[in-house]
Amino acid sequence: MDFLKDLWGFLKQRKKFWLLPLITILLAFGVLIVLASGSAIAPFIYTLF
């Protein structure tokens, strides 16, 4: 949780709110890859990259 607090503090202090959607998308892709790695749709997801 300290990492998230530090990240939010950095974004707030430096006024870098444009990074928030980028971080969200990267996290969503990471979760998608982890969840789909053991399923039958994994070959289709890896073709996206």
PDB file as gemmi writes it, atoms N, CA and C in Angstrom:
CRYST1    1.000    1.000    1.000  90.00  90.00  90.00 P 1                      
ATOM      1  N   MET A   1       0.816  -1.200   0.000  1.00  0.00           N  
ATOM      2  CA  MET A   1       0.000   0.000   0.000  1.00  0.00           C  
ATOM      3  C   MET A   1       0.861   1.265   0.000  1.00  0.00           C  
ATOM      4  N   ASP A   2       2.065   1.176   0.521  1.00  0.00           N  
ATOM      5  CA  ASP A   2       2.941   2.345   0.529  1.00  0.00           C  
ATOM      6  C   ASP A   2       3.287   2.783  -0.886  1.00  0.00           C  
ATOM      7  N   PHE A   3       3.441   1.806  -1.768  1.00  0.00           N  
ATOM      8  CA  PHE A   3       3.756   2.139  -3.159  1.00  0.00           C  
ATOM      9  C   PHE A   3       2.627   2.953  -3.786  1.00  0.00           C  
ATOM     10  N   LEU A   4       1.387   2.550  -3.534  1.00  0.00           N  
ATOM     11  CA  LEU A   4       0.254   3.283  -4.097  1.00  0.00           C  
ATOM     12  C   LEU A   4       0.148   4.687  -3.515  1.00  0.00           C  
ATOM     13  N   LYS A   5       0.438   4.815  -2.222  1.00  0.00           N  
ATOM     14  CA  LYS A   5       0.429   6.144  -1.601  1.00  0.00           C  
ATOM     15  C   LYS A   5       1.514   7.037  -2.198  1.00  0.00           C  
ATOM     16  N   ASP A   6       2.701   6.464  -2.386  1.00  0.00           N  
ATOM     17  CA  ASP A   6       3.797   7.230  -2.982  1.00  0.00           C  
ATOM     18  C   ASP A   6       3.479   7.623  -4.420  1.00  0.00           C  
ATOM     19  N   LEU A   7       2.894   6.692  -5.160  1.00  0.00           N  
ATOM     20  CA  LEU A   7       2.529   6.983  -6.551  1.00  0.00           C  
ATOM     21  C   LEU A   7       1.477   8.085  -6.620  1.00  0.00           C  
ATOM     22  N   TRP A   8       0.470   8.013  -5.768  1.00  0.00           N  
ATOM     23  CA  TRP A   8      -0.568   9.049  -5.760  1.00  0.00           C  
ATOM     24  C   TRP A   8       0.018  10.394  -5.318  1.00  0.00           C  
ATOM     25  N   GLY A   9       0.909  10.371  -4.352  1.00  0.00           N  
ATOM     26  CA  GLY A   9       1.560  11.604  -3.922  1.00  0.00           C  
ATOM     27  C   GLY A   9       2.395  12.225  -5.035  1.00  0.00           C  
ATOM     28  N   PHE A  10       3.092  11.388  -5.792  1.00  0.00           N  
ATOM     29  CA  PHE A  10       3.874  11.883  -6.925  1.00  0.00           C  
ATOM     30  C   PHE A  10       2.978  12.507  -7.981  1.00  0.00           C  
ATOM     31  N   LEU A  11       1.889  11.800  -8.310  1.00  0.00           N  
ATOM     32  CA  LEU A  11       0.978  12.315  -9.337  1.00  0.00           C  
ATOM     33  C   LEU A  11       0.345  13.634  -8.893  1.00  0.00           C  
ATOM     34  N   LYS A  12       0.009  13.734  -7.617  1.00  0.00           N  
ATOM     35  CA  LYS A  12      -0.642  14.929  -7.105  1.00  0.00           C  
ATOM     36  C   LYS A  12       0.321  16.111  -7.009  1.00  0.00           C  
ATOM     37  N   GLN A  13       1.520  15.838  -6.540  1.00  0.00           N  
ATOM     38  CA  GLN A  13       2.483  16.912  -6.338  1.00  0.00           C  
ATOM     39  C   GLN A  13       3.010  17.449  -7.664  1.00  0.00           C  
ATOM     40  N   ARG A  14       3.278  16.569  -8.604  1.00  0.00           N  
ATOM     41  CA  ARG A  14       3.868  16.984  -9.877  1.00  0.00           C  
ATOM     42  C   ARG A  14       2.831  17.318 -10.943  1.00  0.00           C  
ATOM     43  N   LYS A  15       1.553  17.185 -10.598  1.00  0.00           N  
ATOM     44  CA  LYS A  15       0.447  17.455 -11.535  1.00  0.00           C  
ATOM     45  C   LYS A  15       0.555  16.595 -12.795  1.00  0.00           C  
ATOM     46  N   LYS A  16       0.829  15.329 -12.600  1.00  0.00           N  
ATOM     47  CA  LYS A  16       0.973  14.386 -13.706  1.00  0.00           C  
ATOM     48  C   LYS A  16      -0.239  13.459 -13.786  1.00  0.00           C  
ATOM     49  N   PHE A  17      -1.419  14.036 -13.753  1.00  0.00           N  
ATOM     50  CA  PHE A  17      -2.639  13.228 -13.769  1.00  0.00           C  
ATOM     51  C   PHE A  17      -2.859  12.537 -15.111  1.00  0.00           C  
ATOM     52  N   TRP A  18      -2.157  12.975 -16.151  1.00  0.00           N  
ATOM     53  CA  TRP A  18      -2.295  12.327 -17.447  1.00  0.00           C  
ATOM     54  C   TRP A  18      -1.695  10.918 -17.421  1.00  0.00           C  
ATOM     55  N   LEU A  19      -0.873  10.601 -16.419  1.00  0.00           N  
ATOM     56  CA  LEU A  19      -0.303   9.259 -16.303  1.00  0.00           C  
ATOM     57  C   LEU A  19      -1.294   8.247 -15.748  1.00  0.00           C  
ATOM     58  N   LEU A  20      -2.337   8.709 -15.098  1.00  0.00           N  
ATOM     59  CA  LEU A  20      -3.297   7.814 -14.451  1.00  0.00           C  
ATOM     60  C   LEU A  20      -3.988   6.868 -15.438  1.00  0.00           C  
ATOM     61  N   PRO A  21      -4.491   7.327 -16.596  1.00  0.00           N  
ATOM     62  CA  PRO A  21      -5.080   6.372 -17.545  1.00  0.00           C  
ATOM     63  C   PRO A  21      -4.061   5.375 -18.091  1.00  0.00           C  
ATOM     64  N   LEU A  22      -2.837   5.821 -18.289  1.00  0.00           N  
ATOM     65  CA  LEU A  22      -1.793   4.929 -18.785  1.00  0.00           C  
ATOM     66  C   LEU A  22      -1.498   3.822 -17.777  1.00  0.00           C  
ATOM     67  N   ILE A  23      -1.387   4.172 -16.522  1.00  0.00           N  
ATOM     68  CA  ILE A  23      -1.132   3.186 -15.471  1.00  0.00           C  
ATOM     69  C   ILE A  23      -2.304   2.220 -15.358  1.00  0.00           C  
ATOM     70  N   THR A  24      -3.513   2.729 -15.471  1.00  0.00           N  
ATOM     71  CA  THR A  24      -4.702   1.884 -15.394  1.00  0.00           C  
ATOM     72  C   THR A  24      -4.746   0.876 -16.533  1.00  0.00           C  
ATOM     73  N   ILE A  25      -4.449   1.315 -17.730  1.00  0.00           N  
ATOM     74  CA  ILE A  25      -4.458   0.412 -18.888  1.00  0.00           C  
ATOM     75  C   ILE A  25      -3.377  -0.648 -18.756  1.00  0.00           C  
ATOM     76  N   LEU A  26      -2.199  -0.253 -18.308  1.00  0.00           N  
ATOM     77  CA  LEU A  26      -1.127  -1.232 -18.124  1.00  0.00           C  
ATOM     78  C   LEU A  26      -1.489  -2.270 -17.062  1.00  0.00           C  
ATOM     79  N   LEU A  27      -2.111  -1.831 -15.991  1.00  0.00           N  
ATOM     80  CA  LEU A  27      -2.551  -2.780 -14.964  1.00  0.00           C  
ATOM     81  C   LEU A  27      -3.630  -3.721 -15.492  1.00  0.00           C  
ATOM     82  N   ALA A  28      -4.546  -3.199 -16.302  1.00  0.00           N  
ATOM     83  CA  ALA A  28      -5.604  -4.040 -16.868  1.00  0.00           C  
ATOM     84  C   ALA A  28      -5.017  -5.092 -17.799  1.00  0.00           C  
ATOM     85  N   PHE A  29      -4.045  -4.700 -18.629  1.00  0.00           N  
ATOM     86  CA  PHE A  29      -3.388  -5.675 -19.502  1.00  0.00           C  
ATOM     87  C   PHE A  29      -2.641  -6.730 -18.702  1.00  0.00           C  
ATOM     88  N   GLY A  30      -1.989  -6.311 -17.631  1.00  0.00           N  
ATOM     89  CA  GLY A  30      -1.274  -7.267 -16.786  1.00  0.00           C  
ATOM     90  C   GLY A  30      -2.206  -8.277 -16.156  1.00  0.00           C  
ATOM     91  N   VAL A  31      -3.330  -7.809 -15.642  1.00  0.00           N  
ATOM     92  CA  VAL A  31      -4.324  -8.715 -15.048  1.00  0.00           C  
ATOM     93  C   VAL A  31      -4.890  -9.650 -16.108  1.00  0.00           C  
ATOM     94  N   LEU A  32      -5.160  -9.126 -17.290  1.00  0.00           N  
ATOM     95  CA  LEU A  32      -5.695  -9.950 -18.378  1.00  0.00           C  
ATOM     96  C   LEU A  32      -4.722 -11.054 -18.755  1.00  0.00           C  
ATOM     97  N   ILE A  33      -3.455 -10.746 -18.847  1.00  0.00           N  
ATOM     98  CA  ILE A  33      -2.459 -11.756 -19.212  1.00  0.00           C  
ATOM     99  C   ILE A  33      -2.316 -12.804 -18.113  1.00  0.00           C  
ATOM    100  N   VAL A  34      -2.323 -12.381 -16.861  1.00  0.00           N  
ATOM    101  CA  VAL A  34      -2.181 -13.336 -15.759  1.00  0.00           C  
ATOM    102  C   VAL A  34      -3.391 -14.264 -15.688  1.00  0.00           C  
ATOM    103  N   LEU A  35      -4.587 -13.716 -15.838  1.00  0.00           N  
ATOM    104  CA  LEU A  35      -5.788 -14.537 -15.737  1.00  0.00           C  
ATOM    105  C   LEU A  35      -5.968 -15.460 -16.942  1.00  0.00           C  
ATOM    106  N   ALA A  36      -5.505 -15.047 -18.097  1.00  0.00           N  
ATOM    107  CA  ALA A  36      -5.714 -15.846 -19.297  1.00  0.00           C  
ATOM    108  C   ALA A  36      -4.555 -16.786 -19.593  1.00  0.00           C  
ATOM    109  N   SER A  37      -3.520 -16.765 -18.791  1.00  0.00           N  
ATOM    110  CA  SER A  37      -2.350 -17.590 -19.105  1.00  0.00           C  
ATOM    111  C   SER A  37      -2.644 -19.083 -19.011  1.00  0.00           C  
ATOM    112  N   GLY A  38      -3.592 -19.479 -18.207  1.00  0.00           N  
ATOM    113  CA  GLY A  38      -3.892 -20.896 -18.055  1.00  0.00           C  
ATOM    114  C   GLY A  38      -5.173 -21.325 -18.738  1.00  0.00           C  
ATOM    115  N   SER A  39      -5.710 -20.499 -19.597  1.00  0.00           N  
ATOM    116  CA  SER A  39      -6.985 -20.840 -20.205  1.00  0.00           C  
ATOM    117  C   SER A  39      -6.833 -21.083 -21.713  1.00  0.00           C  
ATOM    118  N   ALA A  40      -7.941 -21.408 -22.348  1.00  0.00           N  
ATOM    119  CA  ALA A  40      -7.929 -21.712 -23.777  1.00  0.00           C  
ATOM    120  C   ALA A  40      -7.856 -20.458 -24.640  1.00  0.00           C  
ATOM    121  N   ILE A  41      -8.082 -19.297 -24.058  1.00  0.00           N  
ATOM    122  CA  ILE A  41      -8.032 -18.079 -24.862  1.00  0.00           C  
ATOM    123  C   ILE A  41      -6.656 -17.433 -24.875  1.00  0.00           C  
ATOM    124  N   ALA A  42      -5.689 -18.048 -24.216  1.00  0.00           N  
ATOM    125  CA  ALA A  42      -4.346 -17.480 -24.143  1.00  0.00           C  
ATOM    126  C   ALA A  42      -3.716 -17.252 -25.525  1.00  0.00           C  
ATOM    127  N   PRO A  43      -3.823 -18.191 -26.473  1.00  0.00           N  
ATOM    128  CA  PRO A  43      -3.210 -17.914 -27.783  1.00  0.00           C  
ATOM    129  C   PRO A  43      -3.820 -16.710 -28.491  1.00  0.00           C  
ATOM    130  N   PHE A  44      -5.073 -16.441 -28.253  1.00  0.00           N  
ATOM    131  CA  PHE A  44      -5.710 -15.301 -28.906  1.00  0.00           C  
ATOM    132  C   PHE A  44      -5.285 -13.982 -28.274  1.00  0.00           C  
ATOM    133  N   ILE A  45      -5.040 -14.002 -26.968  1.00  0.00           N  
ATOM    134  CA  ILE A  45      -4.598 -12.786 -26.297  1.00  0.00           C  
ATOM    135  C   ILE A  45      -3.159 -12.455 -26.678  1.00  0.00           C  
ATOM    136  N   TYR A  46      -2.329 -13.452 -26.804  1.00  0.00           N  
ATOM    137  CA  TYR A  46      -0.925 -13.189 -27.133  1.00  0.00           C  
ATOM    138  C   TYR A  46      -0.771 -12.663 -28.557  1.00  0.00           C  
ATOM    139  N   THR A  47      -1.736 -12.902 -29.420  1.00  0.00           N  
ATOM    140  CA  THR A  47      -1.641 -12.343 -30.773  1.00  0.00           C  
ATOM    141  C   THR A  47      -1.913 -10.850 -30.780  1.00  0.00           C  
ATOM    142  N   LEU A  48      -2.524 -10.318 -29.720  1.00  0.00           N  
ATOM    143  CA  LEU A  48      -2.742  -8.877 -29.634  1.00  0.00           C  
ATOM    144  C   LEU A  48      -1.434  -8.120 -29.463  1.00  0.00           C  
ATOM    145  N   PHE A  49      -0.448  -8.775 -28.917  1.00  0.00           N  
ATOM    146  CA  PHE A  49       0.823  -8.109 -28.652  1.00  0.00           C  
ATOM    147  C   PHE A  49       1.827  -8.516 -29.680  1.00  0.00           C  
TER     148      PHE A  49                                                      
END                                                                             
